Amino acid sequence: MTRPRTGDGSSSSALRRVRDLLHGPAIVCDAHRSIRDAATMMTDAGRRAVVIPTDTDAYGILTEGDLRSRVIVGGVDVGLPVSTVMTPSAVTVHPDRLGADAVTDMLEHGLRHLPVVADDGILLGVLELSDLLTSATNQGFELRAALANAVDDADLIEQARAVPVLVTELVTSRVSPLDIGATLAVLIDVTVRRAIELVVGGDGGPDFAWLSLGSVARREALPSSDIDSALVWGGASHRDGAAAAKRIHDILDLCGFPRDTKNAVATQSRFARTLPQWRTALEKWVSNPYQDQALVMLSMLADARVVAGDPTLDPRPAALDQLRLHPAVMRVLLREAVGEKAKLHSFRDVVTRRTGTVDLKSTAVQPIVNIARWAGISVGARTSSTLERLKAAAGSGFLLDDDAQVLIESFEVLQQIRVRHQADQFAAGNPPTDEIVVADLTPLSRSLLSNAVREVAGVQRRLEYASTAAALPDIEP
């Protein structure tokens, strides 16, 4: 399959490994050295951060931003040890991660510097945002900060209006659609967290975990994505929980992030339970996947991600474990993934007549997501990302290397067409959707679309045959 052009020189760093983006070793400062010494080391080396080894496996870090916010503004004596103002446990990045993934990590945590640490704990350097920076990327950081610091509902709603504008600029800057999806998901997460803080307060609020579900949870959001959510309560009684969840979703609706139209949201009792209740439901669903929308609920929980609250209340690990303990349920998931074929023949008809409309998500993207979920869980992958699941399962016996690569490339093509289409809809003042008039696509896009759908359908047929012939391996718990 021929890949679409997803970037130019501005995106080259996104496709390179972090180790190849470093500009020399990190500046290392002893924890007992003074803040003044650390600042001098940064100035002399022309760097914006120093790394401080600690007594644990973690590294501390002090940046120029820390000096301004914690030392200058805070009036801290620069003769004090650097350990008094450093971030004691810095977020780090593996040297083999792609630059695009590092940008997402930075955006997720609101950071501009990541120490690069190898598997053996060796510090290789510090990756700076400037090593990956485009104007659109920088705007993403500024918008994240504005959303996170919104003073009230009205301010949050006003700041959120800039999100679709940023997505359009990312498309114009030829940023990869996969990076756009991850960036949008991070901005949605930040908006959700701030809405929760405004409704229930920050520290000292209710004992809960707020889960993101669906494409946002997988960090594959597009402008058309709605908000699926769930709640896990830490206690037994939460009388006002539904009212709080409704208020949160009301704010998100006004921010331009509408709740799921099928009511897969935390306002519904079905999606708001204590952790023991979630685990009981899991056991029921895997015991009979044909009842109570079990497959839908299991699939949603398998993709879930905690975006606010107590991460120890996350029911997703239990869901993944339950699925692997029930190979029969996994076979049902596979049948669901390959049963509804990507609609190659309807595409042929449409392309021939140059008329007709197709929903890209349901027609071609969802089968890839479903196959990736089944294959990733089968091999024990804990990630929820469609591409990471496919990469983990490639060559495992569940999914051939070639088939995994076909699905990866098809997913990239389809996401590219979807995000460009939705950006065009926004620019025209229309709500973004996955409905595409094929005749409106360029000849190249029509060809890529037709090829992608045909390839996905081919993988579905091979997996269907393999499952029927019992050629797939058993899942090992």
C-alpha positions in Angstrom: 0.0 0.0 0.0 1.2 3.5 -0.8 1.2 5.7 2.2 -0.2 9.3 2.0 2.2 12.1 2.6 1.7 12.9 6.3 4.3 15.6 6.8 7.2 17.6 5.5 10.3 18.8 7.1 8.4 20.0 10.1 7.3 16.5 11.0 10.7 14.8 10.4 11.6 14.9 14.1 8.3 13.3 15.0 9.3 10.2 13.1 12.8 9.9 14.5 13.8 8.1 17.7 14.3 10.2 20.7 18.0 9.1 21.0 18.6 10.7 17.6 17.2 14.0 18.7 19.6 14.6 21.6 22.1 17.4 21.4 24.8 16.0 23.7 24.7 14.6 27.2 22.6 16.0 30.0 24.0 18.6 32.4 24.1 16.8 35.8 24.1 18.6 39.1 24.7 17.1 42.6 21.6 17.5 44.9 23.8 19.3 47.5 25.0 22.0 45.1 23.3 25.4 45.5 20.5 26.7 43.3 23.0 29.4 42.2 25.5 26.7 41.0 22.7 24.9 39.1 21.7 28.1 37.3 25.3 28.9 36.4 25.7 25.4 35.0 22.7 25.9 32.8 23.9 29.3 31.6 27.4 28.2 30.9 26.2 25.1 28.9 23.5 27.0 27.1 20.9 24.5 28.4 17.5 25.0 29.9 17.6 22.2 32.5 19.8 20.3 34.8 19.3 16.7 36.0 19.9 15.8 39.6 20.6 12.1 40.5 18.7 11.0 43.6 19.0 8.2 46.1 16.2 6.3 44.4 15.9 5.0 40.8 14.3 8.3 39.8 16.0 11.5 38.5 15.3 15.0 39.7 15.1 17.9 37.3 15.4 21.7 37.6 14.4 23.9 34.6 14.5 27.5 33.7 10.8 27.6 34.3 11.3 26.2 37.8 13.9 28.9 38.5 11.4 31.6 37.5 8.3 30.2 39.2 9.8 28.7 42.3 12.9 30.7 43.0 12.5 34.2 41.6 8.8 34.6 42.1 8.9 32.5 45.3 11.8 34.5 46.7 13.8 31.4 47.5 17.4 31.9 48.7 19.7 30.8 45.8 22.2 29.5 48.3 19.9 26.7 49.3 20.6 23.2 47.9 19.1 22.5 44.5 17.2 19.6 46.0 14.9 22.0 47.8 13.3 23.3 44.5 13.9 20.5 42.0 11.1 18.2 40.8 12.2 15.1 42.7 10.8 12.4 40.4 11.0 13.6 36.8 8.9 12.1 34.0 11.4 10.4 31.7 11.3 9.0 28.2 12.8 5.9 26.6 15.4 6.6 23.9 13.6 4.4 21.4 10.3 6.2 21.6 9.4 8.3 18.6 9.6 12.1 18.8 5.8 12.2 18.2 5.2 10.1 21.3 7.5 12.3 23.3 5.5 15.4 22.3 2.3 13.6 23.5 4.1 12.8 26.8 5.1 16.4 27.2 1.7 17.7 26.4 0.0 15.2 28.7 2.1 16.3 31.7 2.5 19.9 30.8 6.3 19.6 30.5 8.9 21.0 28.1 11.9 18.8 29.2 12.2 15.0 29.5 15.3 13.2 30.7 16.1 10.3 28.3 16.8 7.2 30.3 17.7 3.8 28.9 16.5 0.4 30.2 19.6 0.1 32.4 18.8 3.4 34.1 21.6 5.3 32.3 20.9 9.0 31.7 21.5 9.7 28.0 20.4 13.3 27.8 17.5 15.7 28.1 14.9 16.1 25.3 13.6 19.6 25.0 10.4 20.8 23.4 12.5 23.0 21.1 13.9 19.8 19.6 10.4 18.9 18.3 8.8 22.3 18.1 6.5 23.6 15.4 4.3 26.6 15.7 1.3 24.4 16.0 2.9 22.3 18.7 3.7 25.3 20.7 0.1 26.5 20.4 -1.0 23.1 21.8 1.1 23.7 24.9 -0.3 27.2 25.4 -3.9 26.0 24.9 -3.3 23.1 27.4 -2.2 25.6 30.0 -5.2 27.9 29.3 -7.6 25.0 29.7 -6.0 23.7 32.8 -6.0 27.1 34.5 -9.5 28.2 33.5 -11.0 30.2 36.4 -14.6 29.1 35.9 -17.1 27.4 33.6 -17.4 30.3 31.2 -13.6 30.7 30.9 -13.2 26.9 30.2 -15.9 27.1 27.6 -14.3 30.1 26.0 -10.8 28.5 25.9 -12.1 25.3 24.5 -13.3 27.1 21.4 -9.7 27.3 20.3 -9.4 23.5 20.2 -10.9 22.9 16.7 -9.0 25.9 15.4 -5.8 24.3 16.6 -6.7 20.9 15.0 -7.2 22.7 11.7 -3.8 24.4 12.0 -2.2 21.0 12.8 -3.8 19.6 9.6 -2.5 22.6 7.6 0.9 22.1 9.1 0.9 18.6 7.7 1.2 17.0 11.1 0.5 13.2 11.2 -3.2 12.4 11.8 -2.1 10.0 14.5 -0.3 12.8 16.3 -3.3 15.1 15.8 -5.6 12.4 17.4 -3.2 12.1 20.4 -3.0 15.9 20.8 -6.7 16.3 20.7 -7.2 13.5 23.2 -4.8 15.2 25.6 -6.7 18.6 25.3 -10.0 16.8 25.9 -8.5 15.1 29.0 -7.3 18.4 30.3 -10.8 19.9 29.7 -12.5 17.0 31.5 -10.1 17.3 34.5 -10.7 21.0 34.8 -14.5 20.6 34.5 -14.4 18.0 37.3 -12.4 20.3 39.5 -14.8 23.1 38.9 -17.8 20.9 39.8 -16.5 18.7 42.7 -13.4 20.6 43.7 -9.8 19.5 43.6 -8.1 18.0 46.7 -10.6 16.6 49.2 -13.3 15.9 46.7 -15.2 12.6 46.3 -13.4 9.3 46.3 -13.7 8.2 42.6 -12.0 7.6 39.3 -13.3 9.2 36.1 -12.8 7.0 33.1 -12.5 8.0 29.5 -13.8 5.4 27.0 -13.7 5.0 23.2 -11.4 6.8 20.8 -10.5 9.5 23.3 -9.3 6.8 25.7 -7.2 5.2 22.9 -5.8 8.6 22.1 -7.3 8.4 18.6 -9.7 11.3 18.9 -10.9 13.3 15.9 -13.1 16.4 15.8 -16.2 14.2 15.4 -15.4 12.2 18.5 -18.0 12.4 21.3 -17.3 11.8 25.0 -17.8 8.4 26.5 -17.3 8.2 30.2 -17.6 6.0 33.3 -17.2 6.4 37.0 -15.8 4.1 39.6 -16.7 5.1 43.2 -14.4 4.3 46.1 -17.2 4.1 48.6 -20.6 2.4 48.8 -23.0 5.4 48.6 -22.8 8.3 46.2 -26.2 10.0 46.3 -25.1 13.1 44.4 -22.9 11.4 41.9 -25.3 11.4 39.0 -26.0 15.1 39.5 -22.3 15.9 39.5 -21.6 13.8 36.4 -24.5 15.6 34.6 -23.1 19.0 35.5 -19.6 17.9 34.2 -21.0 16.7 30.9 -23.2 19.8 30.6 -19.9 21.9 30.7 -18.2 19.5 28.3 -21.1 19.8 25.9 -20.8 23.6 25.9 -17.0 23.2 25.4 -17.7 21.5 22.1 -17.1 17.9 23.4 -20.6 16.4 23.3 -21.6 13.4 25.4 -22.1 10.0 23.6 -25.4 9.9 21.8 -26.0 6.3 23.0 -25.7 7.4 26.6 -22.4 5.6 27.4 -21.7 8.2 30.0 -21.1 8.5 33.7 -24.6 10.0 34.3 -26.1 6.5 33.7 -26.1 4.0 36.6 -24.9 1.4 34.2 -21.6 3.4 33.8 -21.3 4.5 37.5 -20.5 1.7 40.0 -18.1 0.9 42.9 -15.0 -1.1 42.0 -16.5 -4.3 43.5 -19.7 -3.7 41.5 -17.6 -3.3 38.3 -15.7 -6.6 39.1 -19.0 -8.4 39.7 -20.3 -7.2 36.4 -17.1 -8.3 34.6 -17.5 -11.8 35.9 -21.1 -11.8 34.7 -20.2 -10.5 31.3 -17.4 -13.0 30.6 -19.6 -15.9 31.9 -22.2 -15.1 29.2 -21.0 -12.7 26.5 -24.4 -12.8 24.8 -26.3 -11.0 27.6 -26.6 -7.5 28.9 -24.5 -6.0 26.0 -21.6 -7.9 27.5 -19.3 -7.5 24.4 -19.9 -3.8 24.2 -19.1 -3.3 27.9 -16.1 -5.5 27.8 -14.7 -3.7 24.8 -15.2 -0.3 26.3 -13.5 -1.3 29.6 -10.6 -2.9 27.7 -9.9 0.6 26.2 -10.7 2.6 29.3 -8.3 5.1 30.8 -8.4 7.0 34.1 -8.2 10.7 33.5 -9.1 12.0 36.9 -9.4 10.8 40.5 -7.9 7.7 42.1 -5.9 5.5 39.6 -6.1 2.6 42.0 -9.8 2.3 41.3 -9.2 1.5 37.6 -11.3 -1.6 36.6 -9.4 -2.0 33.3 -6.7 -4.3 34.5 -9.3 -6.7 35.9 -11.2 -6.5 32.6 -8.1 -7.5 30.6 -7.3 -10.3 33.0 -10.8 -11.7 32.8 -10.8 -11.6 29.0 -7.5 -13.6 28.9 -8.9 -16.1 31.3 -11.9 -16.8 29.0 -10.7 -17.8 25.5 -14.2 -18.5 24.5 -15.1 -14.8 25.0 -12.0 -13.8 23.1 -13.2 -16.0 20.2 -16.6 -14.2 20.3 -14.7 -10.8 20.2 -12.9 -12.1 17.1 -16.1 -13.1 15.4 -17.5 -9.7 16.0 -14.4 -8.1 14.6 -14.4 -10.1 11.3 -18.2 -10.7 10.9 -19.1 -7.3 9.5 -16.7 -7.0 6.5 -15.2 -3.7 5.4 -17.5 -2.7 2.5 -15.2 -3.2 -0.4 -18.0 -3.9 -3.0 -20.0 -0.9 -2.1 -16.9 1.2 -2.4 -16.3 -0.3 -5.9 -19.8 0.7 -6.9 -19.4 4.2 -5.5 -16.0 4.7 -7.1 -17.3 3.5 -10.4 -20.4 5.8 -10.4 -18.6 8.6 -8.6 -21.6 9.0 -6.4 -22.7 8.0 -2.9 -21.8 8.6 0.7 -19.9 6.3 3.1 -19.3 6.4 6.9 -15.5 5.8 7.2 -15.6 5.0 10.9 -18.2 2.2 10.8 -17.2 0.9 7.4 -13.4 0.6 7.7 -11.9 2.1 10.9 -13.9 0.2 13.5 -13.0 -3.3 12.1 -9.3 -2.4 12.5 -9.9 -1.2 16.0 -11.8 -4.3 16.9 -9.1 -6.7 15.4 -6.4 -4.8 17.2 -8.2 -5.0 20.5 -8.7 -8.8 20.1 -5.1 -9.4 19.0 -3.5 -7.1 21.6 -5.4 -8.6 24.5 -4.6 -12.1 23.2 -0.9 -11.5 23.4 -1.1 -9.8 26.8 -0.5 -6.2 25.6 -1.7 -3.7 28.2 -1.8 -0.7 25.9 -5.1 0.5 24.4 -3.6 2.2 21.3 -4.8 0.5 18.1 -1.3 0.7 16.5 0.5 -0.4 19.6 -1.8 -3.4 19.9 -1.2 -4.3 16.3 2.6 -4.0 16.7 2.5 -6.1 19.8 0.5 -8.9 18.1 2.4 -8.9 14.9 4.0 -12.3 14.2 2.5 -13.8 17.4 0.5 -16.5 15.8 -2.7 -14.5 16.3 -1.8 -12.0 13.6 0.6 -12.4 10.7 3.4 -9.8 10.4 2.1 -8.8 6.9 -1.5 -8.5 8.1 -0.5 -6.4 11.0 1.4 -4.1 8.7 -1.5 -3.9 6.3 -3.9 -2.9 9.1 -1.4 -0.3 10.5 -1.0 1.3 7.0 -4.7 1.2 6.4 -5.4 2.8 9.7 -3.0 5.6 8.9 -4.6 6.2 5.5 -8.1 6.2 6.9 -7.3 8.6 9.7 -5.6 10.9 7.3 -8.7 11.1 5.1 -11.0 11.5 8.1 -9.1 14.3 9.8 -8.7 16.3 6.6 -12.3 15.9 5.8 -13.4 17.0 9.2 -11.0 20.0 9.2 -12.6 21.0 5.9 -16.1 20.7 7.4 -15.1 22.9 10.4 -13.6 25.5 8.0 -16.9 25.5 6.1 -18.9 26.0 9.3 -20.3 22.5 9.4 -20.3 20.0 12.2 -17.6 17.4 11.7 -18.7 13.9 10.7 -17.4 10.7 9.2 -19.8 10.8 6.3 -17.8 11.3 3.1 -19.0 11.8 -0.4 -16.5 9.7 -2.3 -16.9 11.8 -5.5 -15.6 14.8 -3.6 -12.3 13.1 -2.9 -9.3 13.6 -5.1 -8.5 10.6 -7.4 -5.5 9.8 -5.2 -7.6 9.8 -2.0 -10.3 7.6 -3.7 -7.6 5.1 -4.7 -6.1 5.0 -1.3 -9.5 4.7 0.3 -10.5 1.8 -2.0 -7.2 0.0 -1.4 -7.4 0.4 2.3 -10.9 -1.0 2.5 -10.0 -3.9 0.3 -6.9 -4.7 2.4 -8.9 -4.6 5.7 -11.6 -6.9 4.2 -8.8 -9.3 3.1 -7.4 -9.5 6.7 -10.9 -10.1 8.0 -11.4 -13.0 5.7 -8.1 -14.6 6.6 -8.8 -14.3 10.3 -12.3 -15.7 9.8 -10.9 -18.7 8.0 -8.1 -19.2 10.6 -10.6 -19.1 13.5 -13.0 -21.5 11.7 -10.1 -23.9 11.0 -8.9 -23.6 14.6 -5.5 -22.4 13.3 -5.1 -19.7 15.9 -3.1 -20.5 19.1 -4.7 -20.9 22.5 -4.4 -17.8 24.8 -2.0 -18.4 27.6 -3.1 -16.6 30.9 
